[in-house]
Amino acid sequence: MLAPLVLVACSGSGGTPGGERASASATGSVTAEPSARPEDSGGIDVDPAGLPTTRKEALDLIGRVIAEPAAFGPGVVKRSPYESDPATWPVLGTDCVWRQEKPASSVLATLSRSFEVPAADGKGPMRLAAVVTVHRTRDDARWEMAESVEETMRCPTQQLRQGEVIGSMIASSLGRQKGVMDSAEDFLLESGEYRNEELGGGPYPYSWYLSQSLQFTVAVTGKGAEGRSEQEVDALANQAHATMLLRLGAAVEKQS
């Protein structure tokens, strides 16, 4: 099912924990308006009136789509702070360090939430994040996808926060399939190594899902800890990602 898109075989250098990598920065702007042609909408029969054109409408849609703890599955709880400042989003600098900055002009609205599976039975805490971004146009959302691949190539080792680093990234593309992926035009999965000084160093498993449909992107990050398998981390991230894609499709499709 996974077709290799980019392979970056760099060692994740030791690290320091830091911010959530959830969505990449989109730069530049385009003038094209988001279209709702069926052949371009990931299999969704889109209602053009349901596509947000204002920040208020975009935030309303995000609230209906973004994951809550139950979207991941049992045992997942909110972390504090739970929600990001909607006036900021993560940007990867030229030094390969993630920082919170003002969203690009192409962004109508964006929001991230943080979650955790608490430490138990000798296993460390798994940390999770979900992000929904509403761009002004479909082309802006596509740029976010393209830049995400470029960022992995440019920065094979990335500092999230002080003491928190990801590296040894492998990026793969998953083609459109029947079911959940029908609602996505483009999909990127990255996996690699996560190191966190606070949690004992690592490396631990890391997964990151990013999908684009119309003018929207949805992303989920999963970060492991001592005793947590790659399968555990990936299953939680995949579940929340699929849930948000289904919600997004329901939010913008024509009502019969």
N, C-alpha and C positions, 0 to 999 in steps of 0.2 A: 504493500500500500504506500509506503514512503519512498519517493524517488529522490535521490540526493540532488540538492540544488547547489549548495556550496559546502565545502569541507574545509574547516579551519583547524589545523592540527597544531595548536600552540598550547604550551603548558600554561595553566592558570597559575600565576605567581601567587605566593602567599597573600594574605590580604587582610583587609579591614572591612567590617560590615558597614553597609550604607544603604542608600535609598532604594526604592522599588524601581526595577526596570519593568515598565509596563507598556508604555507606548513611546515610539520614537518621535523626534521632532520633524515636522514638515516645514519646508522653507519655500519661499516664493509664493506667488499667487497666480491664479488663472482666471479668465473671465467667463469660461463656459459654465452654463447653468447645469445643475444635476438633471439628467434625463431619467425617464422611467420606461425606457424601451424594454419590453419583456426579454429580448435576447441578451440584454446587458445586466439584468437584475438578479442573477443567480437563481433563476427559476421561480422568483416571487412575482405574483401578479400585483404590481405596485399601484397604490392609489397616490397619484401625485400630490393630492391635498394633504396626505399624511407625512410628507417630507418637510421637516422643520426648516424655516427660513429665518427665524429669530433666535436669539440666545434663550429666551424664555421657553419657546417651543422645544429647543434642543435639550434643555435641562429637564423638561417634563418627560421627553422620550427616554433620556438616560435613566431617570428614576424608575421607569417601567421595565428597563432592560437589564440594568446592572445587577450582578449577583449579590445575594445576601448569604449568610452562613449555610442555610439549608440547600442552596444551589450546589454546594460542593459535596454535601453528604453528611452523615452522622459524625459527631465529634468535632466539627469545625465551629469556632467561636470568633467573635469580633476582637480585633486588636485595637489598642489605643495609641495614637489617634485612628479612628475608624475610617473617616473620610478625608480626602485631601482638600486643600484649598482650591476651589474651582477656578481661581484666578491664576493658578500656576499649573505647569506640567513638566515632566522630566525631559531634559535636553542633555545629550551626550556631547561634552566639550572636545576640543581638539586634543586635550590631554587625556582623553578616555575616562573621564570622571563624570558621573551623572550629577546634574544640579537641577533644582527647581527654578524655572524661569517663567516669564509671562508667555502664554500660548501664542503661537504664530497667528498672523492675521487670517490665515486660512481656516482657523478653528472657530466654530460657533460656540461650542462648549465641550468640556471634558471633565471627567470625574474618576477618581480611583478610590477603592476601598481596600482595607487591609484585614487579614484574617490569620488564624493560627489553629493548629491542632496542638493542644498543650502537651508538654512532656509527660510521659507515663510509662510505667513498666520498663524502666531503664532506657527508654528512647527519648531523644531530644525533641524539641518543638519544631513542627513543620510550619513555615511561614508562607502565606499565600497572598496574592493580590489580584484584583480584577479592575479593568479599566474599560470605559466606553468613551469614545471620542466622536463628536459630530463635526464633520468638516463642512465648509460652505459648498463644495462641489465634489463630485465623484473623482475628478482628476486629482484634487488635493488628497483624498483618501488613498488613491493609488500611489501618490508620491510618498506617503508615509510607509507603505509597504516596501517600495523600492529602496528607500533610504534605510530601512531596517536591515536589509541585506548588506547594503554598503557599509553600515556601521559595524556589522560583525566582521567584515573583511578589514576595515580600517582599524578596529580596536578588538583584536581577539581576546584581550584581557581587559576587563572593565571594572572600575571601582564604583560600587553602588553607594556605599556610605563609608565612613571611616571604619576600617577593620572588616569590611565586607567586599568580596571580590568574586566575579565570575570569569571563567576561562575555559579553554579547550572546547570551544563551541562547535557544534555541528548543526547546520541549518538544512532543513528538508522541506519540500513542497508536497502537499497532499492534493491530488486532483479532485475535481468536483465529483461527488458521489450521490447516490440516492439517499434520501433521508436528510439528516441535519445539514450536511455540507452542500445541499442544494441551495441553501440560502446565502452561501458565500461565493463571491467572485474570485477571491484570491485567499490563500492560506499559507501561513508560514509557521513551522515548528522548529524551535531551537532547543537543544539539550546540551548539557555540559557539566562543568564542575563548579561548585559553590563553596567558597571558603569564608568562614566567619570566626574571628578570634574569640568573640564572646561565647560561642557555642563549642569551642574546643579546637577550632582550626579547620578541620576537614581534610580532604575534599568530601563534599556531600553532593547528592544528585541535584540537578537543576533542570527545570522545564519551563518553556515560554511559548505560548500559543498566541498568534495574531491573525485575525481574519478581517477581510474588507468586503463590504457589500454596499453598493450605492455610495453614498457620501459618509458611511459609517465605518469605524473600526472597533473591534472588540478584542481585548487581550487578557490573558491570565498568566500569572507567574506562580511557579511552585518551587520552593527551596527546602531541601532536606536538612537533616541533622543526624547526629549519632544514632545508629540503629534503624534509620529510615531507608527503605529501598527505593531504587529508581521507579519501580512499579507503583509503590504507594504514592509518591509525589506526582507521577504522571497521571494516575487515575483520578486524583482530585482535580488537577488542573483541567484535564480533558472533560470531566463531568460539568464543571462550571462553564467552560467555554461552549460546550454544546447547548447548555441551558440558555445562555445569553443569545446565541445565534437563533434558537427557536423563538425566543421572546422578540428579538428584533424583526424576524420575519412576520410574526403576528402583528407587530405594532405598525408596519407600513403596508401590509397587503390590503387589497380591496376587500371590503366586506360584502358578502353575497346578500 
